[in-house]
Amino acid sequence: MPKARRRKPHNPAKAHDRRSRDLLRNAEVATVEVDNPLGLEPGEKIVALRSIRNDPLGRLHSHHQIDEAQYQGGRAFQNDWEKAERGPRAVDPTREYVDGGQMREPITEGQRKAVLRLNRAERELGADGSALVHDVLVHGLTMDQIGQRRGLLTQRWRDYFARRFCECLDRLALIYGFATESGDRSA
């Protein structure tokens, strides 16, 4: 007769692992430390999984190819883009006119400030940098896809786009206040 297994008593002090075990076959995830939503003390952290399959910025950050300031600057740009995108809509002539329809939402102060920050970022990044940041952060393209869109298919061009994108993320980190200008310029 087999020996009965003893169960260990429940220890509430032991941290609970909330990471999913049943991932999809094509899932691409990275571990990230986040605030515990069920925590009793402020600042308590847990380890969670985030999907990086359609998130080029998250992929670069999880592979330590960009630092925290660059990551936060890119996320701030994406946040401003989402705020500004929700602005006034064009009139759709194909829709049936309804008497007493709702008025369009006015542009909020948050949207206006987001557009001003985006305009400043576009000025500081330049036309090429702005297009590159827009392709990666808004459309979610990889460097390979950017090269294909521009007809530049060699590895040298992919490396150039990656370097240029990191420079743009540095500039975004400065614009949004996640980094400071280094004072060791000698000119």
MODELLER restraints for C-alpha pairs under 7 A, 6 or more apart:
rsr = mdl.restraints
at = mdl.atoms
rsr.add(forms.Gaussian(group=physical.xy_distance, feature=features.Distance(at['CA:18:A'], at['CA:48:A']), mean=6.76, stdev=0.5))
rsr.add(forms.Gaussian(group=physical.xy_distance, feature=features.Distance(at['CA:19:A'], at['CA:48:A']), mean=5.61, stdev=0.5))
rsr.add(forms.Gaussian(group=physical.xy_distance, feature=features.Distance(at['CA:19:A'], at['CA:49:A']), mean=6.25, stdev=0.5))
rsr.add(forms.Gaussian(group=physical.xy_distance, feature=features.Distance(at['CA:27:A'], at['CA:53:A']), mean=6.98, stdev=0.5))
rsr.add(forms.Gaussian(group=physical.xy_distance, feature=features.Distance(at['CA:28:A'], at['CA:51:A']), mean=5.83, stdev=0.5))
rsr.add(forms.Gaussian(group=physical.xy_distance, feature=features.Distance(at['CA:28:A'], at['CA:52:A']), mean=5.63, stdev=0.5))
rsr.add(forms.Gaussian(group=physical.xy_distance, feature=features.Distance(at['CA:28:A'], at['CA:53:A']), mean=5.18, stdev=0.5))
rsr.add(forms.Gaussian(group=physical.xy_distance, feature=features.Distance(at['CA:29:A'], at['CA:49:A']), mean=5.98, stdev=0.5))
rsr.add(forms.Gaussian(group=physical.xy_distance, feature=features.Distance(at['CA:29:A'], at['CA:50:A']), mean=5.34, stdev=0.5))
rsr.add(forms.Gaussian(group=physical.xy_distance, feature=features.Distance(at['CA:29:A'], at['CA:51:A']), mean=4.44, stdev=0.5))
rsr.add(forms.Gaussian(group=physical.xy_distance, feature=features.Distance(at['CA:29:A'], at['CA:52:A']), mean=5.44, stdev=0.5))
rsr.add(forms.Gaussian(group=physical.xy_distance, feature=features.Distance(at['CA:30:A'], at['CA:49:A']), mean=5.50, stdev=0.5))
rsr.add(forms.Gaussian(group=physical.xy_distance, feature=features.Distance(at['CA:30:A'], at['CA:50:A']), mean=5.53, stdev=0.5))
rsr.add(forms.Gaussian(group=physical.xy_distance, feature=features.Distance(at['CA:30:A'], at['CA:51:A']), mean=6.62, stdev=0.5))
rsr.add(forms.Gaussian(group=physical.xy_distance, feature=features.Distance(at['CA:30:A'], at['CA:52:A']), mean=6.81, stdev=0.5))
rsr.add(forms.Gaussian(group=physical.xy_distance, feature=features.Distance(at['CA:30:A'], at['CA:62:A']), mean=6.27, stdev=0.5))
rsr.add(forms.Gaussian(group=physical.xy_distance, feature=features.Distance(at['CA:31:A'], at['CA:47:A']), mean=6.48, stdev=0.5))
rsr.add(forms.Gaussian(group=physical.xy_distance, feature=features.Distance(at['CA:31:A'], at['CA:48:A']), mean=5.64, stdev=0.5))
rsr.add(forms.Gaussian(group=physical.xy_distance, feature=features.Distance(at['CA:31:A'], at['CA:49:A']), mean=4.58, stdev=0.5))
rsr.add(forms.Gaussian(group=physical.xy_distance, feature=features.Distance(at['CA:31:A'], at['CA:50:A']), mean=6.38, stdev=0.5))
rsr.add(forms.Gaussian(group=physical.xy_distance, feature=features.Distance(at['CA:32:A'], at['CA:47:A']), mean=5.69, stdev=0.5))
rsr.add(forms.Gaussian(group=physical.xy_distance, feature=features.Distance(at['CA:32:A'], at['CA:48:A']), mean=5.43, stdev=0.5))
rsr.add(forms.Gaussian(group=physical.xy_distance, feature=features.Distance(at['CA:32:A'], at['CA:49:A']), mean=6.03, stdev=0.5))
rsr.add(forms.Gaussian(group=physical.xy_distance, feature=features.Distance(at['CA:32:A'], at['CA:50:A']), mean=6.82, stdev=0.5))
rsr.add(forms.Gaussian(group=physical.xy_distance, feature=features.Distance(at['CA:33:A'], at['CA:45:A']), mean=6.25, stdev=0.5))
rsr.add(forms.Gaussian(group=physical.xy_distance, feature=features.Distance(at['CA:33:A'], at['CA:46:A']), mean=5.58, stdev=0.5))
rsr.add(forms.Gaussian(group=physical.xy_distance, feature=features.Distance(at['CA:33:A'], at['CA:47:A']), mean=4.52, stdev=0.5))
rsr.add(forms.Gaussian(group=physical.xy_distance, feature=features.Distance(at['CA:33:A'], at['CA:48:A']), mean=6.15, stdev=0.5))
rsr.add(forms.Gaussian(group=physical.xy_distance, feature=features.Distance(at['CA:34:A'], at['CA:45:A']), mean=5.42, stdev=0.5))
rsr.add(forms.Gaussian(group=physical.xy_distance, feature=features.Distance(at['CA:34:A'], at['CA:46:A']), mean=5.61, stdev=0.5))
rsr.add(forms.Gaussian(group=physical.xy_distance, feature=features.Distance(at['CA:34:A'], at['CA:47:A']), mean=6.37, stdev=0.5))
rsr.add(forms.Gaussian(group=physical.xy_distance, feature=features.Distance(at['CA:34:A'], at['CA:48:A']), mean=6.85, stdev=0.5))
rsr.add(forms.Gaussian(group=physical.xy_distance, feature=features.Distance(at['CA:35:A'], at['CA:43:A']), mean=6.30, stdev=0.5))
rsr.add(forms.Gaussian(group=physical.xy_distance, feature=features.Distance(at['CA:35:A'], at['CA:44:A']), mean=5.83, stdev=0.5))
rsr.add(forms.Gaussian(group=physical.xy_distance, feature=features.Distance(at['CA:35:A'], at['CA:45:A']), mean=4.49, stdev=0.5))
rsr.add(forms.Gaussian(group=physical.xy_distance, feature=features.Distance(at['CA:35:A'], at['CA:46:A']), mean=6.27, stdev=0.5))
rsr.add(forms.Gaussian(group=physical.xy_distance, feature=features.Distance(at['CA:36:A'], at['CA:44:A']), mean=5.58, stdev=0.5))
rsr.add(forms.Gaussian(group=physical.xy_distance, feature=features.Distance(at['CA:36:A'], at['CA:45:A']), mean=4.97, stdev=0.5))
rsr.add(forms.Gaussian(group=physical.xy_distance, feature=features.Distance(at['CA:36:A'], at['CA:46:A']), mean=5.46, stdev=0.5))
rsr.add(forms.Gaussian(group=physical.xy_distance, feature=features.Distance(at['CA:52:A'], at['CA:58:A']), mean=5.69, stdev=0.5))
rsr.add(forms.Gaussian(group=physical.xy_distance, feature=features.Distance(at['CA:52:A'], at['CA:59:A']), mean=5.32, stdev=0.5))
rsr.add(forms.Gaussian(group=physical.xy_distance, feature=features.Distance(at['CA:54:A'], at['CA:140:A']), mean=6.62, stdev=0.5))
rsr.add(forms.Gaussian(group=physical.xy_distance, feature=features.Distance(at['CA:55:A'], at['CA:140:A']), mean=6.45, stdev=0.5))
rsr.add(forms.Gaussian(group=physical.xy_distance, feature=features.Distance(at['CA:56:A'], at['CA:136:A']), mean=6.90, stdev=0.5))
rsr.add(forms.Gaussian(group=physical.xy_distance, feature=features.Distance(at['CA:56:A'], at['CA:140:A']), mean=6.14, stdev=0.5))
rsr.add(forms.Gaussian(group=physical.xy_distance, feature=features.Distance(at['CA:56:A'], at['CA:142:A']), mean=6.86, stdev=0.5))
rsr.add(forms.Gaussian(group=physical.xy_distance, feature=features.Distance(at['CA:57:A'], at['CA:71:A']), mean=6.75, stdev=0.5))
rsr.add(forms.Gaussian(group=physical.xy_distance, feature=features.Distance(at['CA:60:A'], at['CA:66:A']), mean=5.91, stdev=0.5))
rsr.add(forms.Gaussian(group=physical.xy_distance, feature=features.Distance(at['CA:61:A'], at['CA:67:A']), mean=6.57, stdev=0.5))
rsr.add(forms.Gaussian(group=physical.xy_distance, feature=features.Distance(at['CA:61:A'], at['CA:71:A']), mean=6.44, stdev=0.5))
rsr.add(forms.Gaussian(group=physical.xy_distance, feature=features.Distance(at['CA:69:A'], at['CA:173:A']), mean=5.64, stdev=0.5))
rsr.add(forms.Gaussian(group=physical.xy_distance, feature=features.Distance(at['CA:69:A'], at['CA:178:A']), mean=5.20, stdev=0.5))
rsr.add(forms.Gaussian(group=physical.xy_distance, feature=features.Distance(at['CA:69:A'], at['CA:179:A']), mean=6.08, stdev=0.5))
rsr.add(forms.Gaussian(group=physical.xy_distance, feature=features.Distance(at['CA:70:A'], at['CA:169:A']), mean=5.04, stdev=0.5))
rsr.add(forms.Gaussian(group=physical.xy_distance, feature=features.Distance(at['CA:70:A'], at['CA:170:A']), mean=5.65, stdev=0.5))
rsr.add(forms.Gaussian(group=physical.xy_distance, feature=features.Distance(at['CA:70:A'], at['CA:173:A']), mean=5.41, stdev=0.5))
rsr.add(forms.Gaussian(group=physical.xy_distance, feature=features.Distance(at['CA:72:A'], at['CA:173:A']), mean=6.98, stdev=0.5))
rsr.add(forms.Gaussian(group=physical.xy_distance, feature=features.Distance(at['CA:72:A'], at['CA:178:A']), mean=6.92, stdev=0.5))
rsr.add(forms.Gaussian(group=physical.xy_distance, feature=features.Distance(at['CA:73:A'], at['CA:169:A']), mean=6.47, stdev=0.5))
rsr.add(forms.Gaussian(group=physical.xy_distance, feature=features.Distance(at['CA:73:A'], at['CA:172:A']), mean=5.08, stdev=0.5))
rsr.add(forms.Gaussian(group=physical.xy_distance, feature=features.Distance(at['CA:73:A'], at['CA:173:A']), mean=4.28, stdev=0.5))
rsr.add(forms.Gaussian(group=physical.xy_distance, feature=features.Distance(at['CA:73:A'], at['CA:176:A']), mean=6.07, stdev=0.5))
rsr.add(forms.Gaussian(group=physical.xy_distance, feature=features.Distance(at['CA:73:A'], at['CA:178:A']), mean=6.53, stdev=0.5))
rsr.add(forms.Gaussian(group=physical.xy_distance, feature=features.Distance(at['CA:74:A'], at['CA:169:A']), mean=6.26, stdev=0.5))
rsr.add(forms.Gaussian(group=physical.xy_distance, feature=features.Distance(at['CA:74:A'], at['CA:172:A']), mean=6.67, stdev=0.5))
rsr.add(forms.Gaussian(group=physical.xy_distance, feature=features.Distance(at['CA:78:A'], at['CA:137:A']), mean=6.39, stdev=0.5))
rsr.add(forms.Gaussian(group=physical.xy_distance, feature=features.Distance(at['CA:78:A'], at['CA:138:A']), mean=6.75, stdev=0.5))
rsr.add(forms.Gaussian(group=physical.xy_distance, feature=features.Distance(at['CA:80:A'], at['CA:114:A']), mean=4.86, stdev=0.5))
rsr.add(forms.Gaussian(group=physical.xy_distance, feature=features.Distance(at['CA:80:A'], at['CA:118:A']), mean=6.93, stdev=0.5))
rsr.add(forms.Gaussian(group=physical.xy_distance, feature=features.Distance(at['CA:83:A'], at['CA:111:A']), mean=5.51, stdev=0.5))
rsr.add(forms.Gaussian(group=physical.xy_distance, feature=features.Distance(at['CA:83:A'], at['CA:114:A']), mean=6.54, stdev=0.5))
rsr.add(forms.Gaussian(group=physical.xy_distance, feature=features.Distance(at['CA:84:A'], at['CA:111:A']), mean=5.09, stdev=0.5))
rsr.add(forms.Gaussian(group=physical.xy_distance, feature=features.Distance(at['CA:84:A'], at['CA:114:A']), mean=5.93, stdev=0.5))
rsr.add(forms.Gaussian(group=physical.xy_distance, feature=features.Distance(at['CA:84:A'], at['CA:115:A']), mean=5.73, stdev=0.5))
rsr.add(forms.Gaussian(group=physical.xy_distance, feature=features.Distance(at['CA:87:A'], at['CA:107:A']), mean=6.15, stdev=0.5))
rsr.add(forms.Gaussian(group=physical.xy_distance, feature=features.Distance(at['CA:88:A'], at['CA:107:A']), mean=7.00, stdev=0.5))
rsr.add(forms.Gaussian(group=physical.xy_distance, feature=features.Distance(at['CA:121:A'], at['CA:172:A']), mean=6.84, stdev=0.5))
rsr.add(forms.Gaussian(group=physical.xy_distance, feature=features.Distance(at['CA:121:A'], at['CA:175:A']), mean=6.90, stdev=0.5))
rsr.add(forms.Gaussian(group=physical.xy_distance, feature=features.Distance(at['CA:122:A'], at['CA:130:A']), mean=5.41, stdev=0.5))
rsr.add(forms.Gaussian(group=physical.xy_distance, feature=features.Distance(at['CA:125:A'], at['CA:168:A']), mean=6.39, stdev=0.5))
rsr.add(forms.Gaussian(group=physical.xy_distance, feature=features.Distance(at['CA:129:A'], at['CA:168:A']), mean=6.25, stdev=0.5))
rsr.add(forms.Gaussian(group=physical.xy_distance, feature=features.Distance(at['CA:132:A'], at['CA:165:A']), mean=6.72, stdev=0.5))
rsr.add(forms.Gaussian(group=physical.xy_distance, feature=features.Distance(at['CA:133:A'], at['CA:165:A']), mean=6.63, stdev=0.5))
rsr.add(forms.Gaussian(group=physical.xy_distance, feature=features.Distance(at['CA:135:A'], at['CA:141:A']), mean=5.79, stdev=0.5))
rsr.add(forms.Gaussian(group=physical.xy_distance, feature=features.Distance(at['CA:136:A'], at['CA:142:A']), mean=6.53, stdev=0.5))
rsr.add(forms.Gaussian(group=physical.xy_distance, feature=features.Distance(at['CA:143:A'], at['CA:158:A']), mean=5.55, stdev=0.5))
rsr.add(forms.Gaussian(group=physical.xy_distance, feature=features.Distance(at['CA:143:A'], at['CA:161:A']), mean=6.30, stdev=0.5))
rsr.add(forms.Gaussian(group=physical.xy_distance, feature=features.Distance(at['CA:143:A'], at['CA:162:A']), mean=6.51, stdev=0.5))
rsr.add(forms.Gaussian(group=physical.xy_distance, feature=features.Distance(at['CA:144:A'], at['CA:158:A']), mean=6.12, stdev=0.5))
rsr.add(forms.Gaussian(group=physical.xy_distance, feature=features.Distance(at['CA:147:A'], at['CA:153:A']), mean=5.44, stdev=0.5))
rsr.add(forms.Gaussian(group=physical.xy_distance, feature=features.Distance(at['CA:147:A'], at['CA:157:A']), mean=6.87, stdev=0.5))
rsr.add(forms.Gaussian(group=physical.xy_distance, feature=features.Distance(at['CA:147:A'], at['CA:158:A']), mean=6.40, stdev=0.5))
rsr.add(forms.Gaussian(group=physical.xy_distance, feature=features.Distance(at['CA:173:A'], at['CA:179:A']), mean=5.37, stdev=0.5))
rsr.add(forms.Gaussian(group=physical.xy_distance, feature=features.Distance(at['CA:174:A'], at['CA:180:A']), mean=5.89, stdev=0.5))
rsr.add(forms.Gaussian(group=physical.xy_distance, feature=features.Distance(at['CA:174:A'], at['CA:181:A']), mean=6.93, stdev=0.5))
